[in-house]
Amino acid sequence: MLDGWQARYRGLGWGKKKTKKKRVEWHEVKVGVFYLQEQAGRTEGGRGVLTEKAVVCWQGEPTELGRRLHWEATRRGVGRAKWILVVGDGAPWIWNVAADRWADAQELLDFYHASEHLWELGRALYGEDQAKGWVEGFEDKYYYGRRPTITYIPRFRNIGGDTTHKDFVRGYGFQADGERKEWRDIMEFDDNFGAGFKDTLSKPGFWSLWMGAWGECLPNYDNAVKLDPDKKDKWGLPLVRIHFEYGANEKAMRKDMQASAVEMLQASGFKNVTAYDFNPPGGSEVHEMGTARMGKDPKTSVLNSFNQVWDAKNVFVTDGSFMTSAACVNPSLTYMAMTARAADHAVKELKKGNL
């Protein structure tokens, strides 16, 4: 397991009554924990425990942590392992260390960080732009209960009349969420110490709101998934080669996403409004679409109108592969409806003896 955490150090202004220097400084300490599977167990109450483990800490470059952890793991018998699992929080340096020291290891994103950043994983396949701002007041308000959803602003571009945009077709929608700053955020700008600092961390901070835009990506003939003619996996099957890039329409839309989000937040009275462009690579999100598109002609499509593979009648594809375009709305309910429709058709064909 690999992770990094912030350690609190005394700064140059520590102990001084009046100073412009920081009284407290934060430095990242990288840590690696190694253990063998047989060293993991459970107590009588069912709590997980490790009978033995090696912990390596390092404040500095991750490559040195990798070297030290590799040495310790080798000394403790990693060479006997049939397979190696590396667990991390998703930070690039963790996977770089794993690739450098254990190239054949399986990599796993831990559940805590995956769920903590779930909103980010919820961005649509073809891009999201975000704006964030602070709002004054409402200090006597806080969350209560479980919210079933977040704020949603439907598509308002290119839907007729004066909504037409000269630089792009189709449109996008916004999702937004308001929240109060918590102790993790307060630590970034509060350098107090002791009981006062603890008391500060127990109180919620100011309100802020972020807006994320989900935009449609137009079909592009050059965006495709093909079989590699040379490279194969360990089972001898061809690897896939993916080619994807955003077109001029998507790039123009992203600019309007940012401008619209900033305009709405500023008009609503938010302060310190900032805009972000994540520009995630294609395929890095959760609603991938296309590559096995539905159509009327087997020469130009993979599936027929019932999600049935033209060349393999007993195979039905009902995930996002059959979509010919990535709209700006969540497609999950559409997938469910198409799956039910395909299943109904398959049962009927089976009864007819066609499958």
N, C-alpha and C positions, 0 to 999 in steps of 0.2 A: 504494500500500500504506500502511495506517495501523496504528499500534501504539503502545503505551505501555510504558515500562520504568522500573524503580526505580534512581535515581542515588543514590550514597552521598555524604553531606555531613558535614562536621564539625559536631557539635552544640555546645551551650553548655558542656557539660562536657568538651570535648576537651582533653586534656593535663593534666587535673586528677587528682590521686591519689585524693582523697575528694570525691565530689560526688553529689548526687541527680539532677543534670541529665544528660540523655542525652549520651554522648560522640559518638554517631553518630546521624544522622537520615537517613531515606530520603524522597525526594521523587520523584513521578512526572514523567517527562519524556515528552511526547507527540511522536511523530515521523511524518512523512509522506514517502514516496518516490514520485517521479513519473518515468516514462520512457515513451517511445513504443515500439510493437512492433518497429519497424525498428532500435531500439537494443539489442535483445536478440539474443545470438548464442551460439555454443559454441566452445570451444577444440578443438584437434585431438584431445585426449583425451576430448572429449564433455562437459566441465564447462560449465555455463551461465554466461555473463558478460553484463554490461551495458557497452556501449561509452560510454554517457553516461547520467547520471541527475541528478535534482535532489533534494536532501535538505533538509527543513525540520524543525527542532526547536523546541519551545516548552514552557516550564514554566508552565502556567497553564490558562485555560479553553480547551476544545477548539474553541470557535467562532473564536477568534483563530488557532489553528493552521489551521483550515479556510480562513480568509480569506487567510492568507499562502501556503498551498499552492495555493489557487485562482489567486492572482496569478502565482505561479511557473509553474504549469502553463499558464496562458494565455500567458505570455511565451515559453514553449518550444514552443508549437504545438498545444495540446490542441484548439483550434478546428478543426483539420484532421481530427480523429479521427472515424471513422464510428460507433464505439461506445466506451464507457469502462467499464473493469472496476475495481472497488474490492475489494481483498483485505484482510480484517481477521480478528481473533481472536474476534469475537463480542461484544465490549464494546459496550453501547448507544451510547456517545458516538461510536464510529466510524460506525455506521450513521446517526446523527443528522447528523454532518458531511457524509456522502455525500449524504443526502437534501437537505441545505441547499444544497450547492454543485454537486452533479451529480445532479439529480433523476432523470434518465433512465438513470443508470449501472446496470450489472449488478453485483450484490453477491455475493461469494464468501467463504465461511468457509475459512480456510487449513487444510490437512490436519493440520498439527502439532497445532493446538489442538483440532481436531475429534476426533483420535484420543486426545489427552491427556485429554479429558473424555468419553470414550466411555461410561463408566459412567453418566453423567448422561443421555446420549441414550438409554440403555437403559431408563430408567424407563418403566413401562407408561403407556398412554394416559390413564388416568383417575386419576392421582395417585400420589404416593409420599411417605411420611413417613420421616424418618430419625432415628436416634439414634447418637451416637458417644461412645466412652469410651476412657480410657487403662487399660492394665494394667501392673502392676509385674513385674519379673523378665524372664527369657528373653533377657537381653542377649547371651548367647552364641549365639543362634539368628538365622538369616537365611533369606531365600528361596533356593531352589535349583531350577533347571530351569524348565519352563513348566507352570503349573497349568492343567489343562483346564477348570476351572470354579471357582465360588466356593461358599461355604456356602449351603445352601438349607433353610429351615424351612417345611414345607408348611402349608397352611391348617389351623387348629385351632379356628376359631369356627364355630358353627352347623352342626356335623356330627353332632348327636344328643346325647341325654343332657344332662349339665350344661354342655355347651359352648355352649348357646343364649345369645345376648346379647339383652337386652331392648330395646336401642335401635336395632338394625339387623338386616337379614337378609343372607344370603350371607357372604362372608369375604374374607380376604387371606392372602398368604404373605410371607415375609421372604427377602431375599438379604443376605448379610453377607460382609465381606472384611476380613481383618487385614493390617496393614502397619506398617512402621517409618517413623518420620519421616525425611525426607531433607533435603538441603541447603537446598531452597527453604523448608521449614518452620522449620529452625534459624535462618535469617536473620532471622526475625520477632522472636526474643527474645534473640539473642546479639549484643552490641554490641562484641565484640572486634575486633582489627585485626591485620594482618600475618600472620606465620607461624603464630601460635597460632590465629587465626581460620580460616586455611586448613586447619589440621589438624583443627579442630572440624568443618568442613564435610565432611571426608572420612570421618567416622564416622557410622554410622546412629544415629538418635535412638531414643526409646522406642517401644514398641508401642502401637498403637491399633486399634480395630475400629469399623466403621460398619455399621449395619443399615438397609436400605431396604425399605419395605413396598409391595407391589403389590396393590391392591384392585379388586374387581369394581364396575363401574358399571352400574346397572340401566337398562333401556330406558326412554326418556321420549319420549312422542309429540311434545312441543314442541321437542325437540332435532332439528334438521333442516337439510338443505342444499337451498336453492332457487335458481332462476335469478332474477337481478335483472331486474325489468320495464323498467328504464330504462338502467342503465349497461352499456356494452359494452367489450370489449377492442379492440386495434388491428386485429383481423381481423373486427370487427363481430359477434362472438359475445357473448351475454349473460354478464356476470360472475356468480359464485356468491355467494350470501348465506348465511352460516353462523350458526346460532343454537345455542348450547350453554351449559348451566350445570349445576353439580352440584346434586343433590337432597338432601333431608334425610337419606336413608339413607347417602349417600357422606360427608356432613359428620360424621355420628355415627361412622362407621367410622374416619375419619381420627383422631379423638380417641383411639379405642381402639388404633389403630396405635402412636401415640406412647407411650401409657401402657404397653402391652405390651413395647415395645422397651426402654424405660427400666427396667422391672421386671426383664427378663431380664438386662440388662447389670449392673445393680446386684447381683442375686442371684449373678452369676458372679464377682463380686469386682472389677469395673472401677471406676476412679476418675474423678472429674470428668465424669460422664455428662451429656451435654446432648442435648436433643431439638430437631429442626428440622421446620418445616412448609413445604415448597417451594411447595405450592399452585399447580402449573403450570396455565396456561390450557388448556382443551380443544383438542386438535389440535396441541399443541406437542411431542408425543412420537413414538414410532416404530411403534406398533401400533394405529393408528387403525382403528376398526371401525364398521360400520353405514353407512347412507345408501342402500344398494342391497340391502336385506335379502331373504333367501330365505323362501319361504312356499308355501302350497298354493293361494292365491287371487290372481289377477292384480290384483284390486281392492285388496288390502292388502299386496302385496309386489312386488318388481321381478324376482326370479329364481324359477325353479322349483327342484325338488329336485336338479337336475343343474347348478346355477349358470348356467342358460341364461335369457337375458332373455326375458320373456314376449312382448314386442312385436317382438323382433328375434331370430329363432331361430338366426341364425349368429353371435351375440355371446354369449360366455361370460365371466363375471366371477368370478375365483377369488382375489382378494385379500381384505383384511379387510372390504370393503364388504358381503359377503353375511352377515356375522355379525349376529345379533339382540341380542347381549349381549357385553360385554367381561368375560371371566372374569379371575381373578387369576393365571392361569398364562400362560406364553409360548404364543402361538397358531401359531407358525411351522410346526410339524410338521402341525398341522391344515390349514393352508393348502396344504401340499404334498400331503397325502392327498386333499383335495378337488379340487385341480388335476388329479391323476392320474385321479381318478374322472370328472371332467368331460371330460378329454381322451379317455378310453376311450369315454364315451357319445357324444362328437362323432364319433369315427371310425366307430362303429357306425351312427349316424344318416346319416353321409355315404355309407356303403356302401349303405344302404337307399334313398338318393336323397331323403332328407327335408331335406337341407341343400344 
